[in-house]
Amino acid sequence: MRAIEQAESWEAQKEWLEAEAAEVGVPHKLSRLELLTLLDLGPVERVQYRRRAAHT
């Protein structure tokens, strides 16, 4: 199981997702909807989503 899925609190999950997004160059702060969407995606889909977001 990935560390993000093991994170117990919403804040910990949010920080993890924002750090991942920053690593791939997403130029904006993630909205709550984006964060919730990313939590529902699998790891491969999450990477694809972030790549698209980084290029928009």
C-alpha positions as CSV (number, residue, x, y, z in Angstrom):
1,M,0.0,0.0,0.0
2,R,1.3,3.4,-0.9
3,A,2.2,6.0,1.8
4,I,-0.6,8.3,0.7
5,E,-3.2,5.7,1.3
6,Q,-1.7,5.0,4.7
7,A,-1.9,8.6,5.8
8,E,-4.6,8.9,8.3
9,S,-5.6,12.5,8.2
10,W,-6.9,14.7,5.4
11,E,-4.1,17.2,6.0
12,A,-1.4,14.5,5.6
13,Q,-3.0,13.3,2.4
14,K,-3.3,16.9,1.1
15,E,0.3,17.6,1.9
16,W,1.5,14.5,0.1
17,L,-0.6,15.2,-3.0
18,E,0.6,18.8,-3.1
19,A,4.2,17.7,-2.8
20,E,3.8,15.2,-5.6
21,A,2.2,17.9,-7.8
22,A,5.0,20.3,-7.1
23,E,7.6,17.7,-8.1
24,V,6.1,17.4,-11.6
25,G,5.7,21.1,-12.0
26,V,2.0,21.7,-11.6
27,P,2.0,25.5,-11.7
28,H,-1.0,26.1,-9.4
29,K,-2.2,25.2,-5.9
30,L,-4.5,22.2,-6.1
31,S,-8.2,22.9,-5.4
32,R,-10.1,20.8,-2.9
33,L,-11.9,19.1,-5.9
34,E,-8.6,18.3,-7.5
35,L,-7.3,16.8,-4.3
36,L,-10.4,14.7,-3.8
37,T,-10.1,13.5,-7.4
38,L,-6.5,12.6,-7.0
39,L,-7.3,10.5,-3.9
40,D,-9.8,8.5,-5.9
41,L,-7.4,7.8,-8.8
42,G,-4.9,5.0,-8.8
43,P,-1.2,5.7,-9.0
44,V,-1.0,5.5,-12.8
45,E,-4.0,7.7,-13.3
46,R,-2.7,10.2,-10.7
47,V,0.6,10.5,-12.7
48,Q,-1.3,11.1,-15.9
49,Y,-3.5,13.7,-14.3
50,R,-0.6,15.6,-12.9
51,R,1.3,15.5,-16.2
52,R,-1.8,17.0,-18.0
53,A,-2.1,19.6,-15.3
54,A,1.5,20.6,-15.6
55,H,1.1,21.3,-19.3
56,T,-2.0,23.5,-19.1
